[in-house]
């Protein structure tokens, strides 16, 4: 199913520039490759896999590539939680509420 990026609130021309910039960065050897998905409300507006998994061997990057992210995931998780807190009508997300309110003992 083709998604109209405008229906998702994106500018198609700007998304096109993202791909061109990635291609430029890979061509200039600023990075070996990139896997990018831009989505909103569960619908994908842009999905591209570009470049190499291993440039020296010529192995292309595939959609099933595994990336080593080390501790970067902690930063993304923090940003997501802070975003949830700032947009939530509740003063704090359920995950931050006392354990006794989230976990009921089995009867």
C-alpha positions as CSV (number, residue, x, y, z in Angstrom):
1,X,0.0,0.0,0.0
2,X,1.4,3.4,-1.0
3,X,1.3,6.0,1.7
4,X,0.8,9.7,0.8
5,X,3.5,11.4,2.9
6,X,1.5,14.6,3.1
7,X,-1.3,12.7,4.8
8,X,1.2,11.8,7.5
9,X,2.3,15.4,7.9
10,X,5.6,15.2,6.0
11,X,6.9,17.2,3.1
12,X,7.9,14.8,0.3
13,X,10.6,17.1,-1.0
14,X,12.3,17.3,2.4
15,X,12.2,13.5,2.8
16,X,13.9,13.3,-0.6
17,X,16.7,15.5,0.6
18,X,17.3,13.2,3.5
19,X,18.0,10.3,1.1
20,X,20.2,12.5,-1.1
21,X,22.2,13.6,2.0
22,X,22.7,10.0,3.1
23,X,23.9,9.0,-0.4
24,X,26.3,12.0,-0.3
25,X,27.6,11.1,3.1
26,X,28.1,7.4,2.0
27,X,29.8,8.5,-1.2
28,X,32.1,10.8,0.7
29,X,32.9,7.9,3.1
30,X,31.6,9.8,6.1
31,X,29.8,6.5,7.0
32,X,29.6,3.1,5.4
33,X,25.9,2.7,5.2
34,X,22.6,3.6,6.8
35,X,19.2,2.1,7.4
36,X,16.4,4.7,7.8
37,X,12.7,4.5,8.6
38,X,10.5,7.6,9.1
39,X,7.0,6.7,10.3
40,X,4.1,8.3,12.0
41,X,1.1,6.6,13.5
42,X,2.4,3.2,12.4
43,X,2.6,4.1,8.7
44,X,6.0,4.3,7.0
45,X,6.6,7.5,5.0
46,X,10.3,6.8,4.1
47,X,12.3,3.6,4.2
48,X,15.8,3.3,2.8
49,X,18.7,1.0,3.2
50,X,21.9,2.4,1.6
51,X,25.5,1.7,1.4
52,X,27.6,-1.1,2.8
53,X,27.6,-3.4,5.9
54,X,31.4,-3.8,5.2
55,X,32.9,-1.5,2.7
56,X,36.2,-3.3,2.4
57,X,34.6,-6.6,1.4
58,X,32.0,-4.8,-0.7
59,X,29.1,-6.4,1.3
60,X,26.0,-4.3,0.8
61,X,23.8,-3.4,3.8
62,X,20.5,-5.2,3.8
63,X,17.2,-4.6,5.5
64,X,17.9,-7.4,8.0
65,X,21.3,-6.0,9.1
66,X,22.1,-6.0,12.8
67,X,23.7,-2.9,14.2
68,X,25.8,-2.6,17.4
69,X,24.4,0.3,19.2
70,X,26.2,0.0,22.6
71,X,24.7,2.5,25.0
72,X,23.0,4.7,22.4
73,X,19.7,3.0,23.2
74,X,19.7,4.6,26.7
75,X,19.6,8.0,25.1
76,X,16.7,7.2,22.8
77,X,14.8,5.6,25.7
78,X,15.3,8.7,27.8
79,X,14.2,11.0,25.0
80,X,11.1,8.9,24.5
81,X,10.2,8.9,28.2
82,X,10.7,12.6,28.4
83,X,8.6,13.2,25.4
84,X,5.8,11.0,26.9
85,X,6.0,12.9,30.1
86,X,5.9,16.3,28.4
87,X,2.8,15.4,26.2
88,X,0.9,13.3,28.7
89,X,-2.1,14.6,30.5
90,X,-1.0,12.7,33.5
91,X,1.8,14.2,35.6
92,X,4.0,11.1,35.0
93,X,3.7,7.9,32.9
94,X,2.5,4.7,34.5
95,X,6.0,3.3,34.5
96,X,7.0,6.0,37.0
97,X,4.1,5.3,39.4
98,X,4.7,3.4,42.6
99,X,5.1,-0.4,42.0
100,X,2.3,-1.2,44.4
101,X,-0.2,0.6,42.0
102,X,1.1,-1.3,38.9
103,X,1.7,-4.7,40.3
104,X,-1.2,-6.3,42.2
105,X,-0.5,-9.5,44.2
106,X,-2.1,-12.7,42.9
107,X,-5.2,-13.8,44.8
